[in-house]
Amino acid sequence: MDPRLNERYSRQILFAEIGEEGQARLRASSAVLVGCGALGTAAANLLVRAGLGRLRIVDRDFVEASNLQRQTLFTEADALENLPKAVAAERRLREINSDVDVEGIVADLGPKNAGELLGGFPLLLDGTDNFETRLLLNDVAIYLSVPWIYAAAVASYGVTMSIRPGKTACLACLLEAESDSPGAQQASGAEETCDTVGVLAPAATAIASLEAAEAIRILSRPAEAPDNSDGRLFSLDVWSGRSQTIRVARRSNCRACARGDLIYLEGDAQPHVTMCGRDSVQIHERRRQIDLAELERRLAPTASDVRQNSFLLRCRVPPYELTVFADGRAIIKGTRDPATARSLYARYIGN
């Protein structure tokens, strides 16, 4: 290894389970992270500092002031500029470690683009905020036969689980009811969101640290080393100090890993998604490129505070705020009603 890099990672190389050979394997490897919020920023920071060779970050959202309490890669300047999180994260991570190939992609992961965005990576990482996307990740991992790491945090509590298709229980084994009703969530606290109960930065950071450690372990170990994964779900409450590890058994009739019924990968994207952490609805449109400068000109007479950069346009139509991305997606803030959101989209952006 380059002596310069040997020095940079010297304390990690001294850890016997990694050593120089493990560091070289980590540097030659890659991962894709979906979601760059509290979990994603912390995990990405740790992996880039550890010397992962290549990291792709996929995120659909933009930076705003309320993110700064827990999303550790972002600054006030990023929020003022309304930068997409994937763009802001790429910029910061390149400053942290210029030897790592960091690629930020502004996109909303769905069935139609999952193969393009996630294919070719040996490990998938969860930085998302909703179970629909996590179950899509689970389906993709099973289809591609690659490991992935589930992680979630809300309030003072978080969970993480390393999933190996064909070897451990999958996320559908954990979350979906025996009746095989898709998405029926049995995990404790699955109904809570950061919008209803908040989230502590230390909870997200702690879970992201465990996720990053597991990623480093997977990517740095020799290919011939025995795989001791046994499908354990680890939970931690940073407020009470309690932690627990539960072995999750594979379900013999699991629709995903047993029957190969990959409904989240094979189905169509939902026409709307209620966003976590904001009184907002996201509108999914078929891929359509929007001329943001032209849209700004068109909205200027009717909307207020119209601002745009090369990635997105934001404006206010009181009591609502619209954020429109260049690929046609939009986030309508100020409502939880999909019908209201779609009506505003049609009125101000077009059908």
Buried (B, 14 or more C-beta within 10 A) or exposed (E): BEEEBEEBBEEBBEEEEBBEEBBBBBBEBBBBBBBBBBBBBBBBBBBBBBBBBBBBBBBBBBBBEEBBEBBBBBEEEBBEBBBBBBBBBBBBBBEEBEBBEBBBBBBBBBBEBBEEBBEEBEBBBBBBBBBBBBBBBBBBBBBBEBBBBBBBBBBBBBBBBBBBBEBBBBBBBBBBEEEBEBBEBEBEBBEBBBBEEBBBBBBBBBBBBBBBBBBBBBBBBEEEEEEEBEBBBBBBBBEEEEEEEEEBEBBEEBBBBBEEBBBBBEEEBEEBBBBBBBBBBBBBBEEEEBEBEEBBEBBEEEBEEBEBBEBBBBBBBEEBBBBBBBBBBBBBBBBBEBEBBBEBBEEBBEE
